[in-house]
Amino acid sequence: MRLELCRSHLEILPEGEADLAYIEDTLGLRKAGTQIPLIRLDYAGGRTTLIRLAAGSLHASPPRRRRRQGNTEE
């Protein structure tokens, strides 16, 4: 699946049947004209700005933090 950021919109381009199934089932985009919102989320006290493509509910949970790999003492 490819994402292309255009001047006025974001395009999701499926590259196979699995991508198309994901778009239809998970994102709920089964018919022409179906829409899902693109939401900007800013988190107070942090440097994080997140743009989320929201399927289903518009629940705005904080972004997941990635664990650092490497120096762990046992």
ABEGO torsion letter per residue (X at the ends): XBBBBBAABBBBBBAEAAAAAAAAAAAGBABBGBBBBBBBBBBBGBABBBBBBBBEBABBBBBBBBBBBEBBBX
